[in-house]
Every structure is written in C-alpha cells, then in structure tokens.
Amino acid sequence: MKTFNFNAGPAALPEEVLHQLSESVINLDGSGLSILEIPHRASQFTDLLNEASFLVKELARLDDDFEVLWLPGGGRLQFCMLPINFLKDGKKAGYIHSGHWAEAAEKSAKFYGETEIISSSATEHFKALPLLENQYPGYVYLHLTSNNTIEGTQWKTLPANLGSPLIVDMSSDIFGQHRDYKTCDLFYAVAQKNLGAAGVTMVAIRKDFLAKHKTDVPPMLSYAHQVKNNSMLNTPPVFSIYTCLLMLRWLKKNGLQNVINTNAEKARKVYEAIEASPYFNCPVAPADRSVMNVVFTGKNESIEKEFLKFAEQNNVLNIAGHRSVGAFRISLYNGVSEAAVEHLVSVMNQFTPSATY
Ligand code: PMP
C-alpha cells in the first residue's frame, strides 16, 4: 500500500535512502557485514562518521573553526549540556521564548544556573515569533529555536550581532531553509526530522566558543571530551549516524539550494490549499509561517474529525497537530517528496464535510 507520511519526527525519508539503508543492513558496501555489526572503532565506521561530519561542514559552509559532534540523548540532552558546559556562576543565559521546545530548553537550563527569557510571544499563544531588540550583551549565550515544530513558526533569517554568543536549536529545519550558519556559535539538530534517523543529535560548535567551556563536567556530558574522542566516548549509535550520512549524501547530490527551493514550493502549495478551502484556517501570522511544519485547524471540531478520517482513508498519515495550536500539522521535511505533497493537496481539495456547518 502506498502511504504518504507527514509525521513531525521520526519523519519520512527519501525512498532512495531507505533502499540504501535496507541494503546496508544485509551487506554494507560489499563488505559482507551488516551496518549493525561493524566495529565502531575500525576505519570501516570512523570513515563514515568523518564523512558525515565533513558533509555537515561543507553543506553549512563552515570552515575549520567549527567542530562537529554526533551525540546521544536527543534535543533534550542538548537543553542540559548547554548550561552544564557554559553557564557559569554570576552569569546568565538568555532564552528566546517562541514555543514549546524553546520553553523546554529554558526550563532544563534553570536546573544548572541563572536564565532569563529575553523575549517571548506567549501572550500571542506563539502564533507569531517574539520581537527582538537589536542587542543583548553580557549573556554567556542566547538560545533561539529556528523552527517551532509544534506552533509552525520559523525565523526566516537568523538574528546577527546580538552582542552575545548565539546558540540555535535547528532540530526541525536544518538544511531545509537557507541559513547563514556562521552566525551561530553553536547549533544543533536532532536527526529524526531533516537529517536522518532517531538516536543521534548533530552538534556544530565554533572552536572559540568551545574554549569557554567549564572544566568540572563529567566526560560524557562535556563537549570538549566528546570532541577529543570524536563523538566516541561510548559506543555511538552507528545506524543512526549512517542514516544521517546517507541523507547528507542525498542532500549534496540533489543540491542544497534545489532542496530548499523544493521545500518552499511544497509549503506554498499546502498554505494555498488551506487559504482556498472554506473548511480550514491557518492561525499562524503569515510572515512567520514555517516551511517545515504547516499548522492549521478546521472551521469546527466536526470538520476536523471528518477530515482526519478522510485523509487516513486516502493514505495521508500522521497529520494530527498539537491541540494547543492547531488540529493539524503537516511536516514537510527534506525527505517528504513533492509527489506526497501533490497527493495531500488533492485530498484537501476533494474534501467536503458530510453536513453543512
Ligand atoms: N527541539 C525541537 C525544535 C524539537 O522539535 C524537538 C522534538 N520534536 C526537540 C527539540 C526534542 O528532541 P528530542 O525528542 O530528540 O529530545
């Protein structure tokens, strides 16, 4: 059965990558071994890990002043590692409060030191991005979430020269939107959306910023120790990292700019279908709408129930949204094909509720 998956993560991967993965589980590159069996300290794996790190730097146009890490523990461990490594007594970390995940990052950091919400759009229920002043000097770092996965808002450009080091959670839009990655001192992304499979988080750190790390940190939680050990203090999630490598190769082969243009086009079509429908409504401020997670509601609850059923009958899967913002969320990450979006839009256009509301 052909299905069309719009899950927010773990997300759809390109068919080509899925075929390569399934081949590698039986026989990795003709080695006679499965990707699940290879020794992680042998060059058979370290070459793959190093290639993945190299491709991150190439696609993000980073120079050798950045280190790339592949860490376990998801985005939520990064919420803790950041303050554990950088938040010092008598100093503050500033958080831009743009939604659920931004809030979770700040709440985790509070366990380790002083934080401050420097801007928030909570009073607008995160339907728009918070406004930023020009400068926020004196913070150990400022934390921003580039794409708010649940609320469906996205920074179109990253704020530059804020006066303090900038850390960006790019979990739901890395390599999906044009970015000047050099604006960041550290950026991270969980793999299970735009980058690969769940189980690993990519972290890129500017060496100058890394040098400011605290030293009283256990090795597993220390960026500096992880860098020294090339992300292999413990046995790394080999399969997840390999999936990221295949996605990175796919991005390079297709051309990052082409993928970004396709993403913009996919999103345009879905927003257009929402606007054109008498049954749907997009609550997100037009200027801040995400190209990765399109959030919308039905005009009433019965329409929402009927559309969810209709979509499932037409093999459109995993579109239920977070109730706090919208009944539906269509995730359009890099691995979601244009054909899947065409199908979704035709299902949206065909939808007519059984009763007149
Ligand atoms: N940050 C963002 C922007 C996210 O969307 C998510 C997960 N959806 C996370 C962090 C948390 O990731 P994890 O579940 O891997 O901890």
Residues whose N, C-alpha, C, O or C-beta is under 5 A from the ligand:
A	BS01	PMP	G73 G74 G75 R76 W101 N147 T149 D169 S171 S172 V190
